[in-house]
Amino acid sequence: MFSDKDRKQIEQRGSELSTVLTQIENFKKGFPFLHVEEAASAGNGIILLSAESLQKRIALYDEKVAGGTVPLKFVPASGAASRMFKAMFEALEALESKPEEEALKKNKAAKQYIDEFWKFAFSAEIMDRMKADGAGDNAKNKIAYLLTENGLNYGAKPKGLLKFHSYQHGPRTPFEEHLVEGAMYAHDNERNVKIHFTVSPEHQPGFESILAETKKKYETELNVRFEVSFSQQKPSTDTIAVDHDNKPFRNADGSLLFRPAGHGALIENLNDLDADVIFIKNIDNVVPDHLKLPTIDYKKALAGVLLKTQDKLFEYQRLLNERDKAALSSAILAEMANFLENTLNTKPARNQYYTEKTELYIYLKEKMNRPLRVCGMVKNEGEPGGGPFWATNPDGTVSLQVAESSQIDPDSIQQQNIVKHATHFNPVDLVCGVKNYKGEKYDLTKYTDPETGFISVKSKDGKELKAQELPGLWNGAMSNWNTLFVEVPIETFNPVKTVNDLLREQHL
């Protein structure tokens, strides 16, 4: 199947032949669906924080940071913004051949964009460029100067570099909003703020340029020092593409075609970072300063939940790793088993009973020595995205998992009925503990579920191909973590999926 030239190409990418062969087998057999037992809900896998508990967790986090706990903020920011402008591209095409009124008649999104144009943070810059070029003040130009190279070229930029919000002293990009937000909850006891962005190689200079222009200003205003770093998705995590016969798809020059494997590949980037607490949040989920307080409070509270849980978890890890199993009483092992099931939300396999201390000790040692994540969950109000479920794992245990709709069997009435009754969804709001009780980092690549992922049909050079995505970062790539879910308010979730989302009151 592979020539010496192919093997050299694979080696140069930093991948291994065995990995590529496994990917081809995945194309042939497909990925199994995740079996969900029931949707997680308030009091059944999802923690509700009272006003008092919220303040206690915030105080605990602040206390831990004052004592030396080092936080870091991780922001996946490589996604292109092109999908934000689908309706705008369609309108621009229509305006090439039709009068404005006719072209916009059926495109409500484009009409709203034109009608409320002055509300956008980037509108003044578009008008300045149009004026400098002597371009007419019409719908076609207002859209063209938004999307194309002659204007802002937003149709080819990542979301992180778009102007989202207006302020008295000028507009801000999501990249800048994450800097400001990070200063509010992700600083250490010396007010250093570590923020890591995963970006596309071609767009990293754009991020670095904004950082160079604004860093000193924000550091002065916020009394912090930023330590901003960037990384790209590693070529070694790309997956091979195949044709309809599951044979390697080849480029015009005969070389193998590899494609980025989705955000699940970012577990490698996350694995390279060193911090005690890592906050994860998408690049487009930001709000102006006057609406940031709920986000700040709940970020700190989620971290407080993690650190409180970690205190007990570390105590048990120490006992399991440093004391002989014979020295551990049946009572303490039972206490640990209760903590694993009712706090860390991992239940034994069905009909699995540990009648001997040795069996229970081995089971507890394996399950306790894992990374820990606390995931914010929002009440379902019709937004798209994955959700929180109790699911069966490959080893038969049942635990909390974030599941995308594509992971659940669409032909199973029973499974879809569970999905239909889900009460919450995943807003990508995570706080992660990636070290053990000794302060040693886990190798996060060892806690994924390689049996999750999905296959899609794409095209290249006019030919159809099949592409494969790795397990998503917060589902399959973190499948074998200890997991807690906490309800967070809808005010903390304000994504921008289309350009007109910037007209919502949360972004004005």
C-alpha positions as CSV (number, residue, x, y, z in Angstrom):
1,M,0.0,0.0,0.0
2,F,2.8,2.4,0.8
3,S,6.0,2.9,-1.1
4,D,9.3,3.9,0.3
5,K,8.5,7.5,-0.8
6,D,5.2,7.3,1.1
7,R,7.0,6.0,4.3
8,K,9.4,8.9,4.1
9,Q,6.6,11.4,3.8
10,I,4.9,9.9,6.8
11,E,8.1,10.0,8.8
12,Q,8.8,13.6,7.8
13,R,5.4,14.6,9.2
14,G,6.4,13.2,12.6
15,S,3.8,10.5,12.4
16,E,4.2,6.7,12.4
17,L,3.2,4.1,9.8
18,S,1.2,2.1,12.4
19,T,-0.8,5.2,13.2
20,V,-1.7,5.8,9.6
21,L,-2.6,2.1,9.2
22,T,-4.9,2.4,12.2
23,Q,-6.6,5.5,10.6
24,I,-7.2,3.5,7.4
25,E,-8.8,0.7,9.5
26,N,-11.0,3.3,11.1
27,F,-12.3,4.3,7.6
28,K,-13.1,0.6,6.9
29,K,-14.9,-0.3,10.1
30,G,-16.2,3.2,11.1
31,F,-16.4,4.5,14.7
32,P,-18.7,2.9,17.2
33,F,-21.5,5.1,18.7
34,L,-21.2,6.2,22.3
35,H,-23.9,4.4,24.4
36,V,-25.5,7.0,26.7
37,E,-27.3,5.7,29.7
38,E,-29.2,8.9,30.6
39,A,-28.8,12.6,30.3
40,A,-27.0,14.3,33.2
41,S,-29.3,16.8,35.0
42,A,-29.4,19.0,38.0
43,G,-28.7,16.8,41.0
44,N,-27.9,13.8,38.8
45,G,-24.4,14.5,37.6
46,I,-24.7,18.3,37.4
47,I,-23.8,20.4,40.5
48,L,-25.9,23.4,41.3
49,L,-24.1,26.1,43.2
50,S,-26.1,28.2,45.7
51,A,-25.2,31.8,46.1
52,E,-23.3,30.9,49.3
53,S,-21.5,28.0,47.6
54,L,-20.6,30.2,44.7
55,Q,-18.9,32.7,46.9
56,K,-17.1,30.0,48.9
57,R,-15.6,28.5,45.8
58,I,-14.6,31.9,44.5
59,A,-12.9,32.6,47.8
60,L,-11.2,29.2,47.8
61,Y,-9.7,29.8,44.3
62,D,-8.5,33.3,45.3
63,E,-6.9,31.8,48.4
64,K,-5.2,29.0,46.5
65,V,-3.8,31.5,43.9
66,A,-2.5,33.7,46.7
67,G,-0.8,30.6,48.1
68,G,1.0,29.9,44.8
69,T,-1.4,28.0,42.6
70,V,-0.5,28.9,39.0
71,P,-3.4,29.3,36.5
72,L,-3.3,29.4,32.7
73,K,-5.9,30.2,30.1
74,F,-6.0,28.0,26.9
75,V,-7.9,29.4,23.9
76,P,-8.4,27.4,20.7
77,A,-8.3,30.2,18.1
78,S,-7.3,28.6,14.8
79,G,-10.8,28.4,13.4
80,A,-11.5,30.5,10.3
81,A,-14.4,33.1,10.4
82,S,-15.6,32.2,6.9
83,R,-18.7,30.4,8.2
84,M,-19.7,33.6,9.9
85,F,-20.3,35.2,6.6
86,K,-22.1,32.6,4.5
87,A,-25.2,34.8,4.0
88,M,-22.9,37.8,3.2
89,F,-21.1,35.8,0.5
90,E,-24.4,34.8,-1.0
91,A,-25.6,38.4,-1.0
92,L,-22.5,39.6,-2.6
93,E,-22.9,37.1,-5.4
94,A,-26.5,38.1,-5.9
95,L,-25.6,41.8,-5.9
96,E,-23.3,41.2,-8.9
97,S,-26.3,40.7,-11.2
98,K,-29.4,42.0,-9.4
99,P,-30.6,45.3,-8.1
100,E,-30.0,45.8,-4.3
101,E,-33.7,45.5,-3.3
102,E,-34.1,42.3,-5.3
103,A,-30.8,40.8,-4.2
104,L,-31.6,41.3,-0.5
105,K,-35.2,40.5,-0.6
106,K,-34.8,36.8,0.4
107,N,-31.6,37.2,2.3
108,K,-32.8,38.5,5.6
109,A,-29.4,38.2,7.3
110,A,-27.8,40.4,4.7
111,K,-30.6,42.9,4.9
112,Q,-30.2,43.1,8.7
113,Y,-26.5,43.6,8.2
114,I,-27.2,46.6,5.9
115,D,-30.0,48.0,8.0
116,E,-28.0,48.0,11.3
117,F,-24.6,48.5,9.7
118,W,-23.5,51.3,12.0
119,K,-23.9,49.1,15.1
120,F,-20.9,47.0,14.1
121,A,-17.5,47.7,15.6
122,F,-15.8,47.5,12.2
123,S,-18.3,49.8,10.3
124,A,-16.3,53.0,10.7
125,E,-13.2,51.4,9.2
126,I,-15.2,50.1,6.3
127,M,-16.6,53.5,5.6
128,D,-13.1,55.1,5.8
129,R,-11.7,52.7,3.3
130,M,-14.7,53.2,1.0
131,K,-14.2,56.9,1.2
132,A,-10.5,56.7,0.5
133,D,-11.2,54.6,-2.6
134,G,-14.0,56.7,-3.8
135,A,-16.4,53.8,-3.5
136,G,-20.1,54.4,-3.4
137,D,-22.1,54.1,-0.2
138,N,-24.2,51.1,-1.1
139,A,-25.0,47.6,0.1
140,K,-22.6,45.9,-2.3
141,N,-19.6,47.9,-1.2
142,K,-20.5,47.5,2.5
143,I,-20.4,43.8,2.1
144,A,-17.5,43.6,-0.3
145,Y,-15.3,45.8,1.9
146,L,-16.1,43.5,4.8
147,L,-15.2,40.3,3.0
148,T,-12.6,40.9,0.4
149,E,-8.9,41.8,0.2
150,N,-9.8,45.4,-1.0
151,G,-11.4,45.9,2.4
152,L,-11.0,44.2,5.8
153,N,-10.7,40.7,4.2
154,Y,-12.8,39.2,7.1
155,G,-13.9,36.4,4.9
156,A,-10.3,35.0,5.1
157,K,-9.4,35.8,8.7
158,P,-9.8,33.9,11.9
159,K,-12.5,35.1,14.4
160,G,-9.8,36.1,16.9
161,L,-8.7,39.0,14.6
162,L,-12.1,40.5,13.8
163,K,-13.4,43.7,15.5
164,F,-16.2,42.5,17.8
165,H,-16.9,45.2,20.3
166,S,-16.9,49.0,20.4
167,Y,-15.4,51.0,23.2
168,Q,-14.8,54.7,23.8
169,H,-11.2,54.4,22.9
170,G,-11.7,52.1,19.9
171,P,-12.9,48.6,18.9
172,R,-11.6,45.3,20.4
173,T,-11.0,41.9,18.9
174,P,-11.9,38.6,20.6
175,F,-8.1,38.2,21.1
176,E,-8.0,41.4,23.1
177,E,-11.1,40.5,25.1
178,H,-9.5,37.2,26.2
179,L,-6.4,39.2,27.4
180,V,-8.7,41.4,29.4
181,E,-10.8,38.6,30.7
182,G,-7.7,36.5,31.6
183,A,-6.4,39.4,33.7
184,M,-9.6,39.2,35.8
185,Y,-9.3,35.5,36.9
186,A,-6.2,33.8,35.4
187,H,-3.4,35.8,37.1
188,D,-1.0,34.3,39.6
189,N,0.0,35.8,43.0
190,E,2.5,38.1,41.2
191,R,-0.2,39.2,38.7
192,N,1.4,37.3,35.8
193,V,-1.2,36.2,33.3
194,K,-0.4,33.1,31.2
195,I,-2.6,32.8,28.1
196,H,-2.0,30.3,25.3
197,F,-3.6,30.5,21.9
198,T,-3.7,27.8,19.3
199,V,-3.6,29.5,15.9
200,S,-3.1,28.7,12.2
201,P,0.5,29.3,11.0
202,E,-0.6,31.8,8.4
203,H,-2.5,33.9,10.9
204,Q,0.0,33.9,13.8
205,P,1.7,37.2,12.6
206,G,-1.7,38.9,12.8
207,F,-2.2,37.9,16.5
208,E,1.4,38.8,17.3
209,S,0.9,42.2,15.7
210,I,-2.2,43.0,17.8
211,L,-0.3,41.8,20.9
212,A,2.6,44.1,20.1
213,E,0.3,47.0,19.7
214,T,-1.8,46.5,22.8
215,K,0.1,44.5,25.4
216,K,1.7,47.4,27.2
217,K,-1.6,49.4,27.3
218,Y,-3.5,46.5,28.8
219,E,-0.8,45.7,31.3
220,T,-0.8,49.3,32.5
221,E,-4.6,49.5,32.7
222,L,-5.1,46.1,34.4
223,N,-1.9,46.0,36.5
224,V,-0.8,42.7,35.2
225,R,2.1,41.2,33.1
226,F,1.0,39.0,30.2
227,E,2.9,35.9,29.2
228,V,1.2,35.1,25.9
229,S,2.2,32.1,23.8
230,F,1.1,30.5,20.6
231,S,1.2,27.1,19.0
232,Q,-0.2,25.4,15.9
233,Q,-1.9,22.1,15.5
234,K,1.0,19.6,15.0
235,P,1.3,18.0,11.5
236,S,1.9,14.7,13.2
237,T,-1.8,14.8,14.4
238,D,-3.1,15.2,10.8
239,T,-5.0,12.2,9.5
240,I,-4.7,10.5,6.1
241,A,-7.5,11.0,3.5
242,V,-8.8,8.0,1.5
243,D,-10.9,7.5,-1.6
244,H,-14.3,5.7,-1.6
245,D,-12.4,2.3,-1.7
246,N,-10.6,3.3,1.5
247,K,-7.3,3.5,-0.4
248,P,-5.0,6.4,0.3
249,F,-6.0,9.6,-1.5
250,R,-3.2,11.1,-3.5
251,N,-2.5,14.6,-4.6
252,A,-1.8,15.5,-8.3
253,D,1.9,14.9,-7.7
254,G,1.3,11.4,-6.3
255,S,2.0,12.4,-2.6
256,L,-0.3,11.3,0.2
257,L,-3.0,13.8,1.3
258,F,-3.2,14.5,5.0
259,R,-5.8,16.7,6.6
260,P,-6.0,18.5,10.0
261,A,-7.8,16.2,12.4
262,G,-10.1,18.7,14.1
263,H,-9.8,20.3,17.5
264,G,-9.3,16.9,19.2
265,A,-5.7,17.1,18.0
266,L,-5.2,20.1,20.4
267,I,-4.8,17.6,23.3
268,E,-1.2,17.5,22.1
269,N,-0.9,21.3,22.4
270,L,-2.6,21.2,25.8
271,N,-0.2,18.5,26.9
272,D,2.8,20.8,26.3
273,L,1.6,23.4,28.8
274,D,2.6,23.6,32.5
275,A,0.1,25.1,35.0
276,D,-1.8,24.0,38.1
277,V,-5.2,25.1,36.8
278,I,-6.0,25.4,33.1
279,F,-9.1,27.3,31.9
280,I,-10.4,26.4,28.4
281,K,-12.8,28.6,26.5
282,N,-13.5,29.2,22.8
283,I,-12.2,32.3,21.0
284,D,-15.6,33.7,20.0
285,N,-17.3,33.4,23.5
286,V,-16.5,36.9,24.8
287,V,-18.5,39.9,25.9
288,P,-17.8,43.6,26.5
289,D,-16.4,44.7,29.9
290,H,-19.7,45.7,31.4
291,L,-21.0,42.2,31.0
292,K,-17.9,40.2,32.2
293,L,-18.7,39.8,35.9
294,P,-20.8,36.6,35.7
295,T,-18.1,35.0,33.5
296,I,-15.4,36.0,36.0
297,D,-17.3,34.8,39.0
298,Y,-18.2,31.4,37.5
299,K,-14.7,30.8,36.1
300,K,-13.3,31.3,39.5
301,A,-16.1,29.2,41.0
302,L,-15.4,26.3,38.6
303,A,-11.7,26.5,39.5
304,G,-12.7,26.5,43.2
305,V,-14.8,23.3,42.7
306,L,-11.8,21.7,41.0
307,L,-9.4,22.6,43.7
308,K,-11.7,21.5,46.5
309,T,-12.2,18.2,44.8
310,Q,-8.5,17.9,44.1
311,D,-7.6,18.3,47.8
312,K,-9.4,15.1,48.7
313,L,-8.4,13.3,45.4
314,F,-4.7,14.1,46.2
315,E,-5.1,12.7,49.7
316,Y,-6.4,9.4,48.2
317,Q,-3.8,9.3,45.5
318,R,-1.1,9.6,48.2
319,L,-2.5,6.7,50.1
320,L,-2.9,4.5,47.0
321,N,0.5,5.3,45.7
322,E,2.7,5.4,48.8
323,R,1.1,2.9,51.2
324,D,1.0,-0.8,50.8
325,K,-2.4,-2.1,50.0
326,A,-2.3,-4.3,53.0
327,A,-2.0,-1.3,55.2
328,L,-5.2,0.2,53.8
329,S,-8.3,-0.8,55.7
330,S,-11.5,-2.0,54.1
331,A,-13.2,1.1,55.5
332,I,-10.8,3.6,53.8
333,L,-11.1,1.7,50.5
334,A,-14.9,1.8,50.8
335,E,-14.6,5.6,51.5
336,M,-12.5,6.0,48.3
337,A,-14.9,3.9,46.3
338,N,-17.8,6.2,47.4
339,F,-15.8,9.3,46.5
340,L,-15.0,7.8,43.1
341,E,-18.6,7.0,42.4
342,N,-20.4,9.9,44.0
343,T,-18.0,12.8,43.6
344,L,-15.8,11.8,40.6
345,N,-18.8,10.3,38.9
346,T,-17.3,7.0,37.8
347,K,-19.5,3.9,38.5
348,P,-18.2,0.4,38.3
349,A,-19.1,-1.8,35.3
350,R,-22.6,-3.3,35.5
351,N,-22.8,-6.2,38.0
352,Q,-19.1,-5.6,38.9
353,Y,-18.5,-6.2,42.6
354,Y,-15.0,-6.1,44.2
355,T,-15.1,-8.8,46.8
356,E,-11.3,-8.7,47.4
357,K,-9.3,-5.8,48.7
358,T,-6.6,-6.4,46.0
359,E,-9.2,-6.1,43.2
360,L,-10.7,-2.9,44.7
361,Y,-7.2,-1.4,45.3
362,I,-6.2,-1.9,41.7
363,Y,-9.4,-0.5,40.4
364,L,-9.2,2.6,42.7
365,K,-5.6,3.2,41.9
366,E,-6.3,3.3,38.2
367,K,-9.3,5.5,38.4
368,M,-7.9,8.0,41.0
369,N,-4.7,8.6,39.1
370,R,-6.2,10.5,36.2
371,P,-6.5,14.2,35.2
372,L,-9.6,16.1,36.6
373,R,-11.8,18.5,34.7
374,V,-14.8,20.6,35.8
375,C,-17.1,21.5,32.9
376,G,-19.7,24.3,33.0
377,M,-23.1,23.3,31.6
378,V,-25.8,25.7,30.5
379,K,-29.6,25.0,30.6
380,N,-30.7,24.0,27.1
381,E,-32.3,26.9,25.3
382,G,-32.0,25.6,21.8
383,E,-28.3,26.4,21.2
384,P,-26.4,23.8,19.1
385,G,-23.6,21.8,20.7
386,G,-22.7,18.7,22.7
387,G,-24.4,17.8,25.9
388,P,-23.7,16.2,29.3
389,F,-24.5,12.5,29.6
390,W,-23.9,9.4,31.7
391,A,-22.3,7.1,29.2
392,T,-20.8,3.6,29.1
393,N,-17.0,3.5,28.6
394,P,-15.0,0.8,26.7
395,D,-14.1,-0.8,30.0
396,G,-17.8,-1.1,31.0
397,T,-17.7,1.6,33.7
398,V,-20.2,4.4,33.5
399,S,-19.1,8.0,33.8
400,L,-20.0,11.6,32.9
401,Q,-19.1,12.4,29.3
402,V,-19.6,15.4,26.9
403,A,-21.2,13.9,23.8
404,E,-21.7,15.5,20.4
405,S,-24.9,14.5,18.6
406,S,-22.8,12.8,15.9
407,Q,-21.5,10.3,18.6
408,I,-25.0,9.0,19.4
409,D,-26.8,6.5,17.2
410,P,-29.3,8.4,15.1
411,D,-31.3,5.2,14.3
412,S,-31.8,4.2,18.0
413,I,-35.1,5.4,19.3
414,Q,-34.0,4.7,22.8
415,Q,-30.8,6.6,22.5
416,Q,-32.4,9.6,20.7
417,N,-35.1,9.7,23.3
418,I,-32.4,10.2,25.9
419,V,-30.9,13.0,23.8
420,K,-34.3,14.6,23.4
421,H,-34.8,14.9,27.1
422,A,-31.4,16.4,27.8
423,T,-31.7,19.5,30.0
424,H,-28.3,21.1,29.4
425,F,-25.7,21.6,26.8
426,N,-21.9,22.1,26.7
427,P,-20.8,25.7,26.2
428,V,-17.0,24.8,26.1
429,D,-16.3,26.1,29.6
430,L,-13.7,23.9,31.2
431,V,-11.3,24.1,34.1
432,C,-8.6,21.3,34.1
433,G,-6.3,19.9,36.7
434,V,-3.5,18.1,34.7
435,K,-1.1,17.2,37.6
436,N,-1.1,14.5,40.3
437,Y,-0.6,14.9,44.0
438,K,3.2,15.2,43.6
439,G,2.8,18.1,41.1
440,E,3.8,15.8,38.2
441,K,2.1,16.4,34.9
442,Y,0.0,13.6,33.4
443,D,0.6,12.6,29.8
444,L,-2.8,13.6,28.5
445,T,-2.5,11.6,25.3
446,K,-2.9,8.4,27.5
447,Y,-6.4,9.4,28.6
448,T,-8.2,9.7,25.3
449,D,-10.6,7.3,23.7
450,P,-9.2,6.5,20.2
451,E,-12.5,4.7,19.3
452,T,-14.3,8.1,19.1
453,G,-14.1,10.3,16.1
454,F,-16.1,10.7,12.9
455,I,-15.7,10.4,9.1
456,S,-16.9,13.0,6.6
457,V,-16.9,13.4,2.8
458,K,-14.9,16.3,1.4
459,S,-13.4,17.1,-2.0
460,K,-9.9,17.9,-3.4
461,D,-9.2,18.9,-7.0
462,G,-12.7,18.0,-8.0
463,K,-12.5,14.5,-6.5
464,E,-14.4,13.3,-3.5
465,L,-12.5,11.9,-0.6
466,K,-13.2,10.7,3.0
467,A,-11.6,12.6,5.9
468,Q,-11.3,11.6,9.5
469,E,-11.4,13.7,12.6
470,L,-9.8,12.7,15.9
471,P,-11.9,12.6,19.1
472,G,-13.0,16.1,20.0
473,L,-11.0,17.9,22.6
474,W,-13.7,17.9,25.3
475,N,-15.3,14.6,24.5
476,G,-13.1,11.8,23.1
477,A,-9.8,13.4,23.8
478,M,-10.8,13.8,27.5
479,S,-12.9,10.7,27.7
480,N,-10.8,9.0,30.4
481,W,-10.6,11.9,32.8
482,N,-12.3,12.3,36.1
483,T,-15.2,14.6,35.4
484,L,-17.5,17.0,37.2
485,F,-20.3,19.1,35.7
486,V,-21.5,22.4,37.2
487,E,-24.4,24.4,36.0
488,V,-23.4,27.9,34.8
489,P,-25.8,30.7,33.8
490,I,-26.6,31.4,30.1
491,E,-25.0,34.9,30.6
492,T,-21.6,33.2,30.4
493,F,-22.3,31.8,26.9
494,N,-22.3,34.4,24.1
495,P,-20.8,32.8,21.0
496,V,-20.6,34.5,17.6
497,K,-21.6,32.1,14.9
498,T,-22.7,34.6,12.3
499,V,-21.8,38.2,11.8
500,N,-25.3,39.3,12.9
501,D,-24.7,37.7,16.3
502,L,-22.7,40.8,17.0
503,L,-26.0,42.7,16.9
504,R,-27.3,40.9,20.0
505,E,-27.5,43.0,23.1
506,Q,-24.7,40.9,24.7
507,H,-22.2,42.3,22.1
508,L,-23.3,45.9,21.9
